[in-house]
Amino acid sequence: MLRSVLAGCGAYLPANKVTNDDLAKRVATSDEWIRERTGIHCRHFAEEGEMTSDLATAAARAALEDAGLDAEAVDLIVLATATPDNTFPATATKVQVKLGCRPGFPAFDLQAVCSGFLYALTVADNFVKAGQAKCALVIGAETFSRILDFEDRTTCVLFGDGAGAVLLRAEEGTGATTDKGVLSTHLHADGRQHDLLYVDGGPSSTQTTGLLRMHGREVFRHAVVNLHDVVLEALDANGLTAADLDWVVPHQANKRIIDGTAKKLGISPEKIITTISEHANTSAASVPLALSVARADGRIKSGDLILLEAMGGGFTWGSALVRV
């Protein structure tokens, strides 16, 4: 069978680093208040004129370099984002041009907010397994600073901008869990929870971009339950247990959610990759950013079994089991 093997990882953060103290000059908050409730110390905001496509392109270039491949090898781009450059065309098509890829292959955006990268990874994996792509770029990129309400201290302190990318290459596998590559993916959605995390605008409703709105306590409660269940779903589907995992790369939304989910699963904190302190919540970029950091610093090594998981507005949530 064909497997989607992780050939390269890349990440990009805007140069504009914003600490909690910097935010405290703008809104009624403090470093202590933010750290205690979220684990966040700082985040990065895109500069004026710096767009989601710029962040995505930089992360994609880094993933190609990590894989030792050039843009001509790519035959699919799936870009997860809730903050595209334009309503249309797809930001992925701009990345295709900026990378210098050959024209003609599919390039499109996918919107599942913080779960976007897991959704995009699943779509790309299915393209590979169907024999429709041999070298796929999967990107999560966001400029969430553009949709934050800086008069709402409970939400504006939580988010940042950034991008992460992985390059998937089609390789033959045996079908066993010892194979390298994506072993399985698991996606869910529950539209009944729309009003707990959403943006109050859009082309069809208000003809405006809108700003982010969130009921944090309720989102927290759903997140711990949903992420626990979807991690077990991935393990059960492959006949594995939490003890078989080398690493868990969670969505970096809130340190309390990460810790609560790990405790509920009985997973050692030493196995959890956390970057929230430096990145904050970068939505669809969160998982690939954390994955890229852990690969670059040598924690995640070839042959390791990793579990990716995320939950976002919609609600949407998902997981993926990958052997790198």
N, C-alpha and C positions, 0 to 999 in steps of 0.2 A: 504494500500500500504506500501511497505518497504521504509524506509528513512535511509539515511546515517547520523547517529548522531555523532557529534563531542564529542568523549569520552575523548580525551587527547591531549595536545599540548606539544611540546618540542623544544628546540633550542640549538645550540652550536656555539660558536665563538672561533677561534684559540686564543691562549694566546698572540700571537705576535701582539700587537696593534701598528698601524702605524699612527702617526699624520700628519697633513699637513706640519708642520715644518720638520718632518722626511723626507717627500717626497721632500721638497725644497732643501734638501742636495744632492738629487740624480738627480733632474730635475729642469729646469728653471721655477720655479713657486713660489707661496707664499701662506701662510695661508689666507691672505685677498682675493687674487684672486680666490682661490677655494671656500671659504665660500660665497663670493658675487654671484658667478655664479651657485653654486650647493646646498649650504646649508650643505655641508659636512665638518666635523671637523676631523674625523679620520675613519679608517677602520682596519680590521684585516686580516693579511696574514698568510696562513698556513706555518708552519715550514718546513724545509727540511725533506723529508721523510713522512710528514703528508699528507695523500691522501683524495680525496673526499669521499671514503668509510668510512674513519675514522670519518670525520665530520658528515656524514649521520648516522652512527651507534650511535654516541653520542646523536644526536638530537632524534633519534628513541627511544633510551633507556629512555630519559627524557619524551617522549610522553607516553610510556608504564607506567612509574612510575606515571605520572599525572593521567592516567586512572585507576591505581590500578590493572594492568594486567601484566602477564608475557609473554615472547616471544612465548610460546606454543599456545597462543590464536590466533596468527596472521595466516591468511590464504591467504594473498595477500600483495605484496609489489610493489608499483609503485614509481620509483625514477626518478624525473625530474632533469636532469643535462645536461649541455653542455660541461662539463669538466670531463668526466669519468676517472677512473683509467687507463683503457686500451681501445683500440678500441673495443675489445671484450674479454671476455664475459661481460655481463651486470654488472655494478657496484652493482645493486640491489641483485645479487646472492651472492656477497661478503658480503653485509650487512646481508643477510639471515643467513649466516654462523656465522658472528661475533656476531650477536644477540643471537645465540643459538636456532634459530627457528627449528621446525621440518622440515625435507625435504619433497619435493613433491609438494608443492603449487606453483602457479605462482609468479615469481619475475622478473621484467624487468625494463629497463630504457625507458625514454621518453624524446625526445629532441625538445623543442619549445622555447629555450633560456629563456628570462625573463618571458615569459608567461607559462613556463613549469609547474609550480605548478598548475595553473588553468587547464591546459590540463590533468595533472595527476589526479587532484581531480575529473574531469569529468569522466575519464576512470574508476577510482575506484568506483565512485558513480553508474555508469552504471553496474558494476559487482555486487554491492550490490543490486540494484533494480532488476537485473535479477536473483537474488538468487544464484549467483555463488561465493559470498564471504560474510562472516559474520563479519570479523574483519580485516580491511584493513589499512596498514600503507602507508600513502602518504607523500613522502619526497621531499624536494627541497634542493639540496646540490651543492656547487660550490667551485672550487679553481681557480677563474678567474685570480689571480695573475700570474698563469703559462702561460697565453696567452696575457699578456699586453706588449705593446711596451713602455719601459721606456725612449724612446727618443721622444715620442709623448705626450707632457704635456696636450693636450686637451682630451685625453682618459684615460691615466694611473691613473689620480687622481680620477676618477669616481667610480672605482670598488673595491670590497673587497671580502673576502672569508667567508663562513659560511654555516650553515645548519639549516633548520627548518622542523618539522614533525608534522603531525596530525594523530590521530588514529580514524578511522571511524568504528562505530559499527552499525550493522543492527538492526533497531527497527521498530515496526509497527507504522504507522501514518495514519491520516485520509484523507490526500490529501489537507488539508487547509493550509494557510500561517501561521497559529498558531502552526503548527507542529514544533518540534525540528528537526534539521538536514538540509541537503542540499535541498533547495527548487527548485532551477533551476541553470543551468550553460549555458554559451553562449560563443562559440568559433568562431574565424575568422582567416583568413590568406590572405595575398596578396603578392605572390611571385614576383610581378613586382618591389617591393621595395628592392630586395636583396642587391643591391650595396650601400644602405644607412647605413647598419649595418651588418657586416659580419666578418668572420675570413678568412685570405688569405692563407689557407692551408687545407689539409685533405688527408686521405689515397689514395683516388682515383684521386686527382688532382695533388698534389705536393709531396705526400708521406712524408709530414711534418705536424706538429701540426698547424703551422701558428700563426699569431698574430691578435688581434682585430683591426678592422678599422671602423670608424664611421664618418658620416657627421651630426654633432650634431644639427645644426640649422634645417635641414630638418626632422630629427627624432623628434625633439621637436614639430614641426608644426603638423606632423601626429599624435603624441601621444595625444595631447590635444583633437583633433577632434575624434579620434578613441575611446579613453577612455570615453569621454562624451557620445558618442553614445551607447557604450556597457553597460554603467551603466543604461541609460534610457531603453535599451532593457530588462535588467533584471527586472527593476521595472515594466515596462509595462506588461511583461509576467505574473506577479503575481498580477496585479491590484493594485499596490502600488505607492507611490510617495516618493521623497527624504525626505519628512517630516517624513515618517514612519521609516526611518533608525535610529538606535541607533549609529552605527559606520560605517565608511568606512575605510577599510584597503587596501591602494593602493600599487602598486609596488613602491619601494623606489629608483627611478632612478635619480630624480632631484627635489629639493624643488620647483622650478619654475613650473615644470610640475604638481606637486601635487596641488599647489596653483591655477594654471590656470584652471585645470580641476574642482576643487571644486567651484571656482567662477563662471564658466560657468554653473554649475549645480545648483547653488544657495544653496550649502551645507555649513553650518557653519564650520569654521576652527576648532572649538572645537570638532567636530565629526570626525575629521581625525586623524588616528593613524600615526604618523611620527617617524621613527627611523633612517632616512638617515644621520643625523648628526653624529651618532656613528657607523653606519654600512656601509655607502656608498651603492653602488648598488651591491647587492650580487646575481643578476640575479634570477634564479629559487628559491633561498633560501629567497629572499626578502620578499614576502608576508607571508609565514609561520613564519619567524623570527619576523616580526612586530606583527603578530597575537599572537604569544607566549608571547612576551613582555607585550602586553596589557592584556592578560589573567592573567599573573603572577602578575602584579601590581594592579589587581583588577578593572581596567577600564571596561573591557568586562566581563559581568556577565551572569549567566544562564538566558536564556529567551531573551537575546538581539538579535536584528536583525542586521546582519552585511553584508556589501557588499564588496567583494574582487574583485580587478581588476588589470590587468597588460597588458603591451605591450612589445614585444621584437623583435629581429631580425627575418627576414623572409619576410615581417613583420608577426607576429602573435599577436593576442590580445584576451582577454576574460574577463569574469566576472562570479561571482557566488554569489548567495544570500543564506545566511545560518542563521538559527536561532540556537544559541548555547544553 
